[in-house]
Amino acid sequence: MARTLDQLCPGESATILGLDLQHAARQRLVSLGFVPGQTVTALLRSCFGDPTAYRIMDAVIALRRTDACHVRIQ
């Protein structure tokens, strides 16, 4: 069973397998670099648990859990 990005703990890295989103939401994440084969690292989680900051390529992107749960990782 594939994990999702929201399950990644700070300090862990994974490879993106795919996105389970449609249209505009999918395009937004793809334009930020969330594409299959790309390595993503969870950096830190806010004190309330949401959002989480992720390093992808040379950028740091904060995603809400509602978006991160649609990114399949390995």
Predicted model as a PDB file, atoms N, CA, C, CB and O in Angstrom, pLDDT in the B-factor column:
MODEL        1                                                                  
ATOM      1  N   MET A   1       0.842  -1.180   0.000  1.00 64.00           N  
ATOM      2  CA  MET A   1       0.000   0.000   0.000  1.00 64.00           C  
ATOM      3  C   MET A   1       0.888   1.245   0.000  1.00 64.00           C  
ATOM      4  CB  MET A   1      -0.958  -0.003   1.221  1.00 64.00           C  
ATOM      5  O   MET A   1       1.805   1.353   0.814  1.00 64.00           O  
ATOM      6  N   ALA A   2       0.625   2.164  -0.889  1.00 79.00           N  
ATOM      7  CA  ALA A   2       1.410   3.394  -1.006  1.00 79.00           C  
ATOM      8  C   ALA A   2       1.039   4.353   0.124  1.00 79.00           C  
ATOM      9  CB  ALA A   2       1.181   4.066  -2.388  1.00 79.00           C  
ATOM     10  O   ALA A   2      -0.118   4.446   0.535  1.00 79.00           O  
ATOM     11  N   ARG A   3       2.050   5.054   0.605  1.00 93.00           N  
ATOM     12  CA  ARG A   3       1.835   6.090   1.612  1.00 93.00           C  
ATOM     13  C   ARG A   3       1.496   7.395   0.913  1.00 93.00           C  
ATOM     14  CB  ARG A   3       3.085   6.260   2.521  1.00 93.00           C  
ATOM     15  O   ARG A   3       1.654   7.529  -0.301  1.00 93.00           O  
ATOM     16  N   THR A   4       1.030   8.348   1.698  1.00 96.00           N  
ATOM     17  CA  THR A   4       0.764   9.670   1.161  1.00 96.00           C  
ATOM     18  C   THR A   4       1.666  10.690   1.861  1.00 96.00           C  
ATOM     19  CB  THR A   4      -0.732  10.044   1.331  1.00 96.00           C  
ATOM     20  O   THR A   4       2.184  10.438   2.949  1.00 96.00           O  
ATOM     21  N   LEU A   5       1.839  11.827   1.224  1.00 95.00           N  
ATOM     22  CA  LEU A   5       2.772  12.841   1.695  1.00 95.00           C  
ATOM     23  C   LEU A   5       2.471  13.311   3.114  1.00 95.00           C  
ATOM     24  CB  LEU A   5       2.754  14.017   0.761  1.00 95.00           C  
ATOM     25  O   LEU A   5       3.397  13.636   3.858  1.00 95.00           O  
ATOM     26  N   ASP A   6       1.222  13.354   3.500  1.00 94.00           N  
ATOM     27  CA  ASP A   6       0.873  13.810   4.852  1.00 94.00           C  
ATOM     28  C   ASP A   6       1.372  12.857   5.932  1.00 94.00           C  
ATOM     29  CB  ASP A   6      -0.634  13.972   4.975  1.00 94.00           C  
ATOM     30  O   ASP A   6       1.412  13.235   7.103  1.00 94.00           O  
ATOM     31  N   GLN A   7       1.752  11.637   5.575  1.00 94.00           N  
ATOM     32  CA  GLN A   7       2.257  10.653   6.535  1.00 94.00           C  
ATOM     33  C   GLN A   7       3.770  10.754   6.739  1.00 94.00           C  
ATOM     34  CB  GLN A   7       1.899   9.252   6.072  1.00 94.00           C  
ATOM     35  O   GLN A   7       4.324  10.070   7.599  1.00 94.00           O  
ATOM     36  N   LEU A   8       4.435  11.594   5.963  1.00 94.00           N  
ATOM     37  CA  LEU A   8       5.881  11.762   6.066  1.00 94.00           C  
ATOM     38  C   LEU A   8       6.214  12.587   7.307  1.00 94.00           C  
ATOM     39  CB  LEU A   8       6.450  12.438   4.791  1.00 94.00           C  
ATOM     40  O   LEU A   8       5.685  13.684   7.485  1.00 94.00           O  
ATOM     41  N   CYS A   9       7.080  12.068   8.155  1.00 93.00           N  
ATOM     42  CA  CYS A   9       7.492  12.776   9.369  1.00 93.00           C  
ATOM     43  C   CYS A   9       8.617  13.752   9.040  1.00 93.00           C  
ATOM     44  CB  CYS A   9       7.945  11.774  10.467  1.00 93.00           C  
ATOM     45  O   CYS A   9       9.385  13.508   8.109  1.00 93.00           O  
ATOM     46  N   PRO A  10       8.732  14.852   9.783  1.00 95.00           N  
ATOM     47  CA  PRO A  10       9.832  15.791   9.551  1.00 95.00           C  
ATOM     48  C   PRO A  10      11.180  15.074   9.579  1.00 95.00           C  
ATOM     49  CB  PRO A  10       9.810  16.911  10.602  1.00 95.00           C  
ATOM     50  O   PRO A  10      11.469  14.283  10.476  1.00 95.00           O  
ATOM     51  N   GLY A  11      11.995  15.378   8.566  1.00 95.00           N  
ATOM     52  CA  GLY A  11      13.295  14.740   8.420  1.00 95.00           C  
ATOM     53  C   GLY A  11      13.296  13.571   7.458  1.00 95.00           C  
ATOM     54  O   GLY A  11      14.363  13.158   7.004  1.00 95.00           O  
ATOM     55  N   GLU A  12      12.134  13.025   7.132  1.00 96.00           N  
ATOM     56  CA  GLU A  12      12.024  11.901   6.201  1.00 96.00           C  
ATOM     57  C   GLU A  12      11.919  12.396   4.764  1.00 96.00           C  
ATOM     58  CB  GLU A  12      10.808  11.030   6.550  1.00 96.00           C  
ATOM     59  O   GLU A  12      11.372  13.464   4.492  1.00 96.00           O  
ATOM     60  N   SER A  13      12.456  11.591   3.854  1.00 97.00           N  
ATOM     61  CA  SER A  13      12.365  11.884   2.428  1.00 97.00           C  
ATOM     62  C   SER A  13      11.664  10.728   1.728  1.00 97.00           C  
ATOM     63  CB  SER A  13      13.773  12.129   1.815  1.00 97.00           C  
ATOM     64  O   SER A  13      11.660   9.602   2.226  1.00 97.00           O  
ATOM     65  N   ALA A  14      11.074  11.009   0.582  1.00 96.00           N  
ATOM     66  CA  ALA A  14      10.396   9.987  -0.204  1.00 96.00           C  
ATOM     67  C   ALA A  14      10.372  10.422  -1.665  1.00 96.00           C  
ATOM     68  CB  ALA A  14       8.954   9.738   0.327  1.00 96.00           C  
ATOM     69  O   ALA A  14      10.670  11.569  -1.998  1.00 96.00           O  
ATOM     70  N   THR A  15      10.013   9.486  -2.516  1.00 97.00           N  
ATOM     71  CA  THR A  15       9.871   9.754  -3.939  1.00 97.00           C  
ATOM     72  C   THR A  15       8.387   9.824  -4.272  1.00 97.00           C  
ATOM     73  CB  THR A  15      10.586   8.665  -4.793  1.00 97.00           C  
ATOM     74  O   THR A  15       7.605   8.987  -3.822  1.00 97.00           O  
ATOM     75  N   ILE A  16       8.004  10.809  -5.050  1.00 96.00           N  
ATOM     76  CA  ILE A  16       6.605  10.969  -5.445  1.00 96.00           C  
ATOM     77  C   ILE A  16       6.241   9.923  -6.492  1.00 96.00           C  
ATOM     78  CB  ILE A  16       6.345  12.394  -5.990  1.00 96.00           C  
ATOM     79  O   ILE A  16       6.950   9.748  -7.483  1.00 96.00           O  
ATOM     80  N   LEU A  17       5.133   9.234  -6.262  1.00 96.00           N  
ATOM     81  CA  LEU A  17       4.623   8.239  -7.204  1.00 96.00           C  
ATOM     82  C   LEU A  17       3.552   8.820  -8.116  1.00 96.00           C  
ATOM     83  CB  LEU A  17       4.065   7.042  -6.452  1.00 96.00           C  
ATOM     84  O   LEU A  17       3.481   8.473  -9.295  1.00 96.00           O  
ATOM     85  N   GLY A  18       2.725   9.695  -7.579  1.00 94.00           N  
ATOM     86  CA  GLY A  18       1.650  10.279  -8.379  1.00 94.00           C  
ATOM     87  C   GLY A  18       0.762  11.179  -7.553  1.00 94.00           C  
ATOM     88  O   GLY A  18       0.902  11.282  -6.334  1.00 94.00           O  
ATOM     89  N   LEU A  19      -0.163  11.832  -8.251  1.00 94.00           N  
ATOM     90  CA  LEU A  19      -1.105  12.755  -7.612  1.00 94.00           C  
ATOM     91  C   LEU A  19      -2.525  12.278  -7.856  1.00 94.00           C  
ATOM     92  CB  LEU A  19      -0.919  14.200  -8.145  1.00 94.00           C  
ATOM     93  O   LEU A  19      -2.892  11.950  -8.984  1.00 94.00           O  
ATOM     94  N   ASP A  20      -3.313  12.238  -6.812  1.00 92.00           N  
ATOM     95  CA  ASP A  20      -4.719  11.850  -6.913  1.00 92.00           C  
ATOM     96  C   ASP A  20      -5.606  13.079  -6.837  1.00 92.00           C  
ATOM     97  CB  ASP A  20      -5.092  10.850  -5.804  1.00 92.00           C  
ATOM     98  O   ASP A  20      -6.493  13.167  -5.988  1.00 92.00           O  
ATOM     99  N   LEU A  21      -5.363  14.019  -7.724  1.00 88.00           N  
ATOM    100  CA  LEU A  21      -6.117  15.270  -7.782  1.00 88.00           C  
ATOM    101  C   LEU A  21      -6.558  15.512  -9.213  1.00 88.00           C  
ATOM    102  CB  LEU A  21      -5.271  16.465  -7.256  1.00 88.00           C  
ATOM    103  O   LEU A  21      -6.025  14.902 -10.140  1.00 88.00           O  
ATOM    104  N   GLN A  22      -7.505  16.377  -9.397  1.00 88.00           N  
ATOM    105  CA  GLN A  22      -8.004  16.710 -10.722  1.00 88.00           C  
ATOM    106  C   GLN A  22      -7.805  18.186 -11.023  1.00 88.00           C  
ATOM    107  CB  GLN A  22      -9.477  16.343 -10.842  1.00 88.00           C  
ATOM    108  O   GLN A  22      -7.785  19.024 -10.122  1.00 88.00           O  
ATOM    109  N   HIS A  23      -7.660  18.480 -12.277  1.00 89.00           N  
ATOM    110  CA  HIS A  23      -7.673  19.816 -12.864  1.00 89.00           C  
ATOM    111  C   HIS A  23      -6.791  20.850 -12.157  1.00 89.00           C  
ATOM    112  CB  HIS A  23      -9.060  20.311 -12.886  1.00 89.00           C  
ATOM    113  O   HIS A  23      -5.575  20.674 -12.090  1.00 89.00           O  
ATOM    114  N   ALA A  24      -7.376  21.905 -11.639  1.00 92.00           N  
ATOM    115  CA  ALA A  24      -6.624  23.055 -11.130  1.00 92.00           C  
ATOM    116  C   ALA A  24      -5.732  22.689  -9.949  1.00 92.00           C  
ATOM    117  CB  ALA A  24      -7.579  24.160 -10.721  1.00 92.00           C  
ATOM    118  O   ALA A  24      -4.592  23.148  -9.878  1.00 92.00           O  
ATOM    119  N   ALA A  25      -6.223  21.880  -9.031  1.00 90.00           N  
ATOM    120  CA  ALA A  25      -5.422  21.502  -7.865  1.00 90.00           C  
ATOM    121  C   ALA A  25      -4.210  20.688  -8.297  1.00 90.00           C  
ATOM    122  CB  ALA A  25      -6.271  20.702  -6.856  1.00 90.00           C  
ATOM    123  O   ALA A  25      -3.110  20.883  -7.780  1.00 90.00           O  
ATOM    124  N   ARG A  26      -4.406  19.780  -9.240  1.00 91.00           N  
ATOM    125  CA  ARG A  26      -3.298  18.972  -9.764  1.00 91.00           C  
ATOM    126  C   ARG A  26      -2.277  19.866 -10.463  1.00 91.00           C  
ATOM    127  CB  ARG A  26      -3.823  17.888 -10.742  1.00 91.00           C  
ATOM    128  O   ARG A  26      -1.075  19.738 -10.231  1.00 91.00           O  
ATOM    129  N   GLN A  27      -2.749  20.762 -11.310  1.00 93.00           N  
ATOM    130  CA  GLN A  27      -1.848  21.644 -12.047  1.00 93.00           C  
ATOM    131  C   GLN A  27      -1.041  22.536 -11.123  1.00 93.00           C  
ATOM    132  CB  GLN A  27      -2.630  22.495 -13.020  1.00 93.00           C  
ATOM    133  O   GLN A  27       0.127  22.813 -11.392  1.00 93.00           O  
ATOM    134  N   ARG A  28      -1.649  22.985 -10.041  1.00 93.00           N  
ATOM    135  CA  ARG A  28      -0.945  23.829  -9.072  1.00 93.00           C  
ATOM    136  C   ARG A  28       0.219  23.076  -8.448  1.00 93.00           C  
ATOM    137  CB  ARG A  28      -1.906  24.313  -7.978  1.00 93.00           C  
ATOM    138  O   ARG A  28       1.323  23.612  -8.356  1.00 93.00           O  
ATOM    139  N   LEU A  29      -0.015  21.830  -8.014  1.00 92.00           N  
ATOM    140  CA  LEU A  29       1.059  21.050  -7.408  1.00 92.00           C  
ATOM    141  C   LEU A  29       2.138  20.678  -8.427  1.00 92.00           C  
ATOM    142  CB  LEU A  29       0.491  19.789  -6.769  1.00 92.00           C  
ATOM    143  O   LEU A  29       3.326  20.693  -8.104  1.00 92.00           O  
ATOM    144  N   VAL A  30       1.738  20.348  -9.642  1.00 94.00           N  
ATOM    145  CA  VAL A  30       2.716  20.031 -10.690  1.00 94.00           C  
ATOM    146  C   VAL A  30       3.600  21.240 -10.967  1.00 94.00           C  
ATOM    147  CB  VAL A  30       2.004  19.580 -11.988  1.00 94.00           C  
ATOM    148  O   VAL A  30       4.812  21.098 -11.129  1.00 94.00           O  
ATOM    149  N   SER A  31       3.010  22.417 -11.023  1.00 93.00           N  
ATOM    150  CA  SER A  31       3.801  23.622 -11.292  1.00 93.00           C  
ATOM    151  C   SER A  31       4.768  23.943 -10.153  1.00 93.00           C  
ATOM    152  CB  SER A  31       2.876  24.809 -11.529  1.00 93.00           C  
ATOM    153  O   SER A  31       5.760  24.640 -10.365  1.00 93.00           O  
ATOM    154  N   LEU A  32       4.491  23.446  -8.952  1.00 92.00           N  
ATOM    155  CA  LEU A  32       5.392  23.635  -7.813  1.00 92.00           C  
ATOM    156  C   LEU A  32       6.486  22.571  -7.763  1.00 92.00           C  
ATOM    157  CB  LEU A  32       4.601  23.618  -6.514  1.00 92.00           C  
ATOM    158  O   LEU A  32       7.390  22.657  -6.931  1.00 92.00           O  
ATOM    159  N   GLY A  33       6.417  21.562  -8.647  1.00 93.00           N  
ATOM    160  CA  GLY A  33       7.451  20.530  -8.716  1.00 93.00           C  
ATOM    161  C   GLY A  33       7.033  19.179  -8.178  1.00 93.00           C  
ATOM    162  O   GLY A  33       7.853  18.261  -8.143  1.00 93.00           O  
ATOM    163  N   PHE A  34       5.795  19.022  -7.760  1.00 94.00           N  
ATOM    164  CA  PHE A  34       5.319  17.745  -7.244  1.00 94.00           C  
ATOM    165  C   PHE A  34       4.949  16.831  -8.409  1.00 94.00           C  
ATOM    166  CB  PHE A  34       4.107  17.950  -6.299  1.00 94.00           C  
ATOM    167  O   PHE A  34       3.776  16.673  -8.750  1.00 94.00           O  
ATOM    168  N   VAL A  35       5.979  16.232  -9.011  1.00 95.00           N  
ATOM    169  CA  VAL A  35       5.804  15.357 -10.170  1.00 95.00           C  
ATOM    170  C   VAL A  35       6.374  13.985  -9.835  1.00 95.00           C  
ATOM    171  CB  VAL A  35       6.494  15.953 -11.439  1.00 95.00           C  
ATOM    172  O   VAL A  35       7.290  13.882  -9.020  1.00 95.00           O  
ATOM    173  N   PRO A  36       5.845  12.926 -10.454  1.00 95.00           N  
ATOM    174  CA  PRO A  36       6.366  11.575 -10.204  1.00 95.00           C  
ATOM    175  C   PRO A  36       7.871  11.503 -10.448  1.00 95.00           C  
ATOM    176  CB  PRO A  36       5.646  10.554 -11.091  1.00 95.00           C  
ATOM    177  O   PRO A  36       8.391  12.040 -11.426  1.00 95.00           O  
ATOM    178  N   GLY A  37       8.554  10.820  -9.524  1.00 95.00           N  
ATOM    179  CA  GLY A  37       9.996  10.657  -9.616  1.00 95.00           C  
ATOM    180  C   GLY A  37      10.789  11.685  -8.834  1.00 95.00           C  
ATOM    181  O   GLY A  37      11.978  11.485  -8.589  1.00 95.00           O  
ATOM    182  N   GLN A  38      10.165  12.774  -8.438  1.00 96.00           N  
ATOM    183  CA  GLN A  38      10.842  13.843  -7.706  1.00 96.00           C  
ATOM    184  C   GLN A  38      10.949  13.460  -6.222  1.00 96.00           C  
ATOM    185  CB  GLN A  38      10.080  15.198  -7.875  1.00 96.00           C  
ATOM    186  O   GLN A  38      10.025  12.873  -5.657  1.00 96.00           O  
ATOM    187  N   THR A  39      12.071  13.794  -5.609  1.00 97.00           N  
ATOM    188  CA  THR A  39      12.266  13.539  -4.178  1.00 97.00           C  
ATOM    189  C   THR A  39      11.742  14.726  -3.374  1.00 97.00           C  
ATOM    190  CB  THR A  39      13.769  13.282  -3.857  1.00 97.00           C  
ATOM    191  O   THR A  39      11.979  15.885  -3.712  1.00 97.00           O  
ATOM    192  N   VAL A  40      11.025  14.403  -2.304  1.00 97.00           N  
ATOM    193  CA  VAL A  40      10.463  15.430  -1.428  1.00 97.00           C  
ATOM    194  C   VAL A  40      10.865  15.096   0.011  1.00 97.00           C  
ATOM    195  CB  VAL A  40       8.895  15.516  -1.576  1.00 97.00           C  
ATOM    196  O   VAL A  40      10.893  13.929   0.402  1.00 97.00           O  
ATOM    197  N   THR A  41      11.174  16.135   0.792  1.00 97.00           N  
ATOM    198  CA  THR A  41      11.572  15.963   2.193  1.00 97.00           C  
ATOM    199  C   THR A  41      10.664  16.804   3.078  1.00 97.00           C  
ATOM    200  CB  THR A  41      13.066  16.358   2.406  1.00 97.00           C  
ATOM    201  O   THR A  41      10.461  17.991   2.822  1.00 97.00           O  
ATOM    202  N   ALA A  42      10.119  16.186   4.118  1.00 97.00           N  
ATOM    203  CA  ALA A  42       9.339  16.941   5.102  1.00 97.00           C  
ATOM    204  C   ALA A  42      10.326  17.663   6.011  1.00 97.00           C  
ATOM    205  CB  ALA A  42       8.376  16.000   5.932  1.00 97.00           C  
ATOM    206  O   ALA A  42      11.219  17.041   6.588  1.00 97.00           O  
ATOM    207  N   LEU A  43      10.164  18.962   6.136  1.00 96.00           N  
ATOM    208  CA  LEU A  43      11.094  19.748   6.952  1.00 96.00           C  
ATOM    209  C   LEU A  43      10.565  19.985   8.352  1.00 96.00           C  
ATOM    210  CB  LEU A  43      11.378  21.076   6.288  1.00 96.00           C  
ATOM    211  O   LEU A  43      11.212  19.618   9.334  1.00 96.00           O  
ATOM    212  N   LEU A  44       9.401  20.592   8.450  1.00 95.00           N  
ATOM    213  CA  LEU A  44       8.823  20.844   9.763  1.00 95.00           C  
ATOM    214  C   LEU A  44       7.321  21.004   9.651  1.00 95.00           C  
ATOM    215  CB  LEU A  44       9.446  22.087  10.402  1.00 95.00           C  
ATOM    216  O   LEU A  44       6.776  21.353   8.604  1.00 95.00           O  
ATOM    217  N   ARG A  45       6.682  20.738  10.763  1.00 94.00           N  
ATOM    218  CA  ARG A  45       5.223  20.815  10.851  1.00 94.00           C  
ATOM    219  C   ARG A  45       4.887  21.960  11.796  1.00 94.00           C  
ATOM    220  CB  ARG A  45       4.592  19.455  11.349  1.00 94.00           C  
ATOM    221  O   ARG A  45       5.580  22.163  12.793  1.00 94.00           O  
ATOM    222  N   SER A  46       3.846  22.700  11.498  1.00 90.00           N  
ATOM    223  CA  SER A  46       3.483  23.821  12.376  1.00 90.00           C  
ATOM    224  C   SER A  46       3.103  23.302  13.765  1.00 90.00           C  
ATOM    225  CB  SER A  46       2.310  24.639  11.767  1.00 90.00           C  
ATOM    226  O   SER A  46       2.826  22.115  13.937  1.00 90.00           O  
ATOM    227  N   CYS A  47       3.093  24.181  14.727  1.00 90.00           N  
ATOM    228  CA  CYS A  47       2.807  23.764  16.102  1.00 90.00           C  
ATOM    229  C   CYS A  47       1.393  23.190  16.256  1.00 90.00           C  
ATOM    230  CB  CYS A  47       2.988  24.945  17.047  1.00 90.00           C  
ATOM    231  O   CYS A  47       1.131  22.444  17.199  1.00 90.00           O  
ATOM    232  N   PHE A  48       0.501  23.525  15.356  1.00 89.00           N  
ATOM    233  CA  PHE A  48      -0.859  22.978  15.404  1.00 89.00           C  
ATOM    234  C   PHE A  48      -1.015  21.746  14.524  1.00 89.00           C  
ATOM    235  CB  PHE A  48      -1.863  24.035  14.980  1.00 89.00           C  
ATOM    236  O   PHE A  48      -2.104  21.178  14.437  1.00 89.00           O  
ATOM    237  N   GLY A  49       0.085  21.321  13.858  1.00 83.00           N  
ATOM    238  CA  GLY A  49       0.068  20.104  13.049  1.00 83.00           C  
ATOM    239  C   GLY A  49      -0.272  20.312  11.591  1.00 83.00           C  
ATOM    240  O   GLY A  49      -0.208  19.359  10.815  1.00 83.00           O  
ATOM    241  N   ASP A  50      -0.628  21.509  11.189  1.00 90.00           N  
ATOM    242  CA  ASP A  50      -1.003  21.765   9.805  1.00 90.00           C  
ATOM    243  C   ASP A  50      -0.798  23.246   9.513  1.00 90.00           C  
ATOM    244  CB  ASP A  50      -2.479  21.338   9.531  1.00 90.00           C  
ATOM    245  O   ASP A  50      -1.340  24.058  10.262  1.00 90.00           O  
ATOM    246  N   PRO A  51      -0.080  23.655   8.514  1.00 95.00           N  
ATOM    247  CA  PRO A  51       0.483  22.887   7.404  1.00 95.00           C  
ATOM    248  C   PRO A  51       1.871  22.331   7.742  1.00 95.00           C  
ATOM    249  CB  PRO A  51       0.564  23.760   6.152  1.00 95.00           C  
ATOM    250  O   PRO A  51       2.395  22.547   8.835  1.00 95.00           O  
ATOM    251  N   THR A  52       2.450  21.612   6.778  1.00 96.00           N  
ATOM    252  CA  THR A  52       3.802  21.079   6.876  1.00 96.00           C  
ATOM    253  C   THR A  52       4.638  21.676   5.753  1.00 96.00           C  
ATOM    254  CB  THR A  52       3.803  19.520   6.810  1.00 96.00           C  
ATOM    255  O   THR A  52       4.157  21.839   4.631  1.00 96.00           O  
ATOM    256  N   ALA A  53       5.893  22.002   6.058  1.00 97.00           N  
ATOM    257  CA  ALA A  53       6.815  22.537   5.058  1.00 97.00           C  
ATOM    258  C   ALA A  53       7.588  21.373   4.433  1.00 97.00           C  
ATOM    259  CB  ALA A  53       7.793  23.584   5.693  1.00 97.00           C  
ATOM    260  O   ALA A  53       8.100  20.504   5.140  1.00 97.00           O  
ATOM    261  N   TYR A  54       7.664  21.370   3.109  1.00 97.00           N  
ATOM    262  CA  TYR A  54       8.364  20.324   2.359  1.00 97.00           C  
ATOM    263  C   TYR A  54       9.406  20.963   1.459  1.00 97.00           C  
ATOM    264  CB  TYR A  54       7.370  19.472   1.524  1.00 97.00           C  
ATOM    265  O   TYR A  54       9.172  22.023   0.878  1.00 97.00           O  
ATOM    266  N   ARG A  55      10.574  20.303   1.345  1.00 97.00           N  
ATOM    267  CA  ARG A  55      11.582  20.737   0.377  1.00 97.00           C  
ATOM    268  C   ARG A  55      11.400  19.878  -0.870  1.00 97.00           C  
ATOM    269  CB  ARG A  55      13.054  20.613   0.960  1.00 97.00           C  
ATOM    270  O   ARG A  55      11.436  18.649  -0.814  1.00 97.00           O  
ATOM    271  N   ILE A  56      11.206  20.554  -1.985  1.00 96.00           N  
ATOM    272  CA  ILE A  56      11.111  19.889  -3.274  1.00 96.00           C  
ATOM    273  C   ILE A  56      11.954  20.690  -4.246  1.00 96.00           C  
ATOM    274  CB  ILE A  56       9.623  19.765  -3.764  1.00 96.00           C  
ATOM    275  O   ILE A  56      11.763  21.896  -4.403  1.00 96.00           O  
ATOM    276  N   MET A  57      12.878  20.020  -4.891  1.00 92.00           N  
ATOM    277  CA  MET A  57      13.878  20.669  -5.727  1.00 92.00           C  
ATOM    278  C   MET A  57      14.613  21.690  -4.850  1.00 92.00           C  
ATOM    279  CB  MET A  57      13.219  21.355  -6.992  1.00 92.00           C  
ATOM    280  O   MET A  57      15.149  21.308  -3.809  1.00 92.00           O  
ATOM    281  N   ASP A  58      14.658  22.935  -5.220  1.00 91.00           N  
ATOM    282  CA  ASP A  58      15.354  23.939  -4.405  1.00 91.00           C  
ATOM    283  C   ASP A  58      14.389  24.881  -3.707  1.00 91.00           C  
ATOM    284  CB  ASP A  58      16.311  24.740  -5.265  1.00 91.00           C  
ATOM    285  O   ASP A  58      14.762  25.997  -3.346  1.00 91.00           O  
ATOM    286  N   ALA A  59      13.165  24.446  -3.518  1.00 95.00           N  
ATOM    287  CA  ALA A  59      12.146  25.305  -2.915  1.00 95.00           C  
ATOM    288  C   ALA A  59      11.587  24.669  -1.643  1.00 95.00           C  
ATOM    289  CB  ALA A  59      11.009  25.578  -3.917  1.00 95.00           C  
ATOM    290  O   ALA A  59      11.632  23.451  -1.473  1.00 95.00           O  
ATOM    291  N   VAL A  60      11.066  25.501  -0.765  1.00 97.00           N  
ATOM    292  CA  VAL A  60      10.349  25.039   0.421  1.00 97.00           C  
ATOM    293  C   VAL A  60       8.895  25.450   0.240  1.00 97.00           C  
ATOM    294  CB  VAL A  60      10.964  25.635   1.755  1.00 97.00           C  
ATOM    295  O   VAL A  60       8.582  26.631   0.091  1.00 97.00           O  
ATOM    296  N   ILE A  61       8.016  24.459   0.257  1.00 95.00           N  
ATOM    297  CA  ILE A  61       6.595  24.666   0.011  1.00 95.00           C  
ATOM    298  C   ILE A  61       5.802  24.173   1.223  1.00 95.00           C  
ATOM    299  CB  ILE A  61       6.140  23.932  -1.288  1.00 95.00           C  
ATOM    300  O   ILE A  61       6.041  23.066   1.706  1.00 95.00           O  
ATOM    301  N   ALA A  62       4.876  24.972   1.711  1.00 96.00           N  
ATOM    302  CA  ALA A  62       3.995  24.552   2.800  1.00 96.00           C  
ATOM    303  C   ALA A  62       2.686  24.057   2.201  1.00 96.00           C  
ATOM    304  CB  ALA A  62       3.742  25.719   3.807  1.00 96.00           C  
ATOM    305  O   ALA A  62       2.046  24.755   1.414  1.00 96.00           O  
ATOM    306  N   LEU A  63       2.297  22.843   2.584  1.00 95.00           N  
ATOM    307  CA  LEU A  63       1.044  22.259   2.101  1.00 95.00           C  
ATOM    308  C   LEU A  63       0.157  21.896   3.282  1.00 95.00           C  
ATOM    309  CB  LEU A  63       1.317  21.011   1.226  1.00 95.00           C  
ATOM    310  O   LEU A  63       0.627  21.417   4.314  1.00 95.00           O  
ATOM    311  N   ARG A  64      -1.120  22.132   3.108  1.00 94.00           N  
ATOM    312  CA  ARG A  64      -2.097  21.681   4.095  1.00 94.00           C  
ATOM    313  C   ARG A  64      -2.251  20.174   3.963  1.00 94.00           C  
ATOM    314  CB  ARG A  64      -3.470  22.403   3.909  1.00 94.00           C  
ATOM    315  O   ARG A  64      -2.001  19.599   2.903  1.00 94.00           O  
ATOM    316  N   ARG A  65      -2.658  19.557   5.032  1.00 94.00           N  
ATOM    317  CA  ARG A  65      -2.878  18.106   5.038  1.00 94.00           C  
ATOM    318  C   ARG A  65      -3.912  17.700   3.989  1.00 94.00           C  
ATOM    319  CB  ARG A  65      -3.333  17.639   6.431  1.00 94.00           C  
ATOM    320  O   ARG A  65      -3.803  16.623   3.401  1.00 94.00           O  
ATOM    321  N   THR A  66      -4.914  18.547   3.747  1.00 93.00           N  
ATOM    322  CA  THR A  66      -5.953  18.214   2.769  1.00 93.00           C  
ATOM    323  C   THR A  66      -5.383  18.106   1.354  1.00 93.00           C  
ATOM    324  CB  THR A  66      -7.065  19.264   2.802  1.00 93.00           C  
ATOM    325  O   THR A  66      -5.941  17.386   0.526  1.00 93.00           O  
ATOM    326  N   ASP A  67      -4.283  18.804   1.059  1.00 93.00           N  
ATOM    327  CA  ASP A  67      -3.614  18.682  -0.241  1.00 93.00           C  
ATOM    328  C   ASP A  67      -2.582  17.564  -0.214  1.00 93.00           C  
ATOM    329  CB  ASP A  67      -2.944  20.009  -0.631  1.00 93.00           C  
ATOM    330  O   ASP A  67      -2.488  16.783  -1.160  1.00 93.00           O  
ATOM    331  N   ALA A  68      -1.806  17.483   0.866  1.00 94.00           N  
ATOM    332  CA  ALA A  68      -0.725  16.492   0.954  1.00 94.00           C  
ATOM    333  C   ALA A  68      -1.247  15.055   0.939  1.00 94.00           C  
ATOM    334  CB  ALA A  68       0.088  16.724   2.220  1.00 94.00           C  
ATOM    335  O   ALA A  68      -0.535  14.153   0.495  1.00 94.00           O  
ATOM    336  N   CYS A  69      -2.455  14.824   1.407  1.00 94.00           N  
ATOM    337  CA  CYS A  69      -2.993  13.457   1.424  1.00 94.00           C  
ATOM    338  C   CYS A  69      -3.299  12.927   0.026  1.00 94.00           C  
ATOM    339  CB  CYS A  69      -4.253  13.407   2.267  1.00 94.00           C  
ATOM    340  O   CYS A  69      -3.601  11.744  -0.127  1.00 94.00           O  
ATOM    341  N   HIS A  70      -3.228  13.769  -0.982  1.00 95.00           N  
ATOM    342  CA  HIS A  70      -3.482  13.353  -2.369  1.00 95.00           C  
ATOM    343  C   HIS A  70      -2.191  13.087  -3.160  1.00 95.00           C  
ATOM    344  CB  HIS A  70      -4.301  14.421  -3.081  1.00 95.00           C  
ATOM    345  O   HIS A  70      -2.240  12.785  -4.352  1.00 95.00           O  
ATOM    346  N   VAL A  71      -1.035  13.203  -2.483  1.00 96.00           N  
ATOM    347  CA  VAL A  71       0.252  12.960  -3.128  1.00 96.00           C  
ATOM    348  C   VAL A  71       0.756  11.601  -2.662  1.00 96.00           C  
ATOM    349  CB  VAL A  71       1.287  14.097  -2.798  1.00 96.00           C  
ATOM    350  O   VAL A  71       1.102  11.432  -1.492  1.00 96.00           O  
ATOM    351  N   ARG A  72       0.800  10.614  -3.590  1.00 96.00           N  
ATOM    352  CA  ARG A  72       1.279   9.267  -3.243  1.00 96.00           C  
ATOM    353  C   ARG A  72       2.806   9.248  -3.277  1.00 96.00           C  
ATOM    354  CB  ARG A  72       0.696   8.194  -4.221  1.00 96.00           C  
ATOM    355  O   ARG A  72       3.423   9.781  -4.199  1.00 96.00           O  
ATOM    356  N   ILE A  73       3.410   8.622  -2.253  1.00 96.00           N  
ATOM    357  CA  ILE A  73       4.866   8.558  -2.148  1.00 96.00           C  
ATOM    358  C   ILE A  73       5.318   7.121  -1.944  1.00 96.00           C  
ATOM    359  CB  ILE A  73       5.368   9.445  -0.997  1.00 96.00           C  
ATOM    360  O   ILE A  73       4.532   6.233  -1.616  1.00 96.00           O  
ATOM    361  N   GLN A  74       6.607   6.930  -2.148  1.00 94.00           N  
ATOM    362  CA  GLN A  74       7.221   5.617  -1.923  1.00 94.00           C  
ATOM    363  C   GLN A  74       8.376   5.782  -0.978  1.00 94.00           C  
ATOM    364  CB  GLN A  74       7.691   4.969  -3.250  1.00 94.00           C  
ATOM    365  O   GLN A  74       9.045   4.804  -0.644  1.00 94.00           O  
TER     366      GLN A  74                                                      
ENDMDL                                                                          
END                                                                             
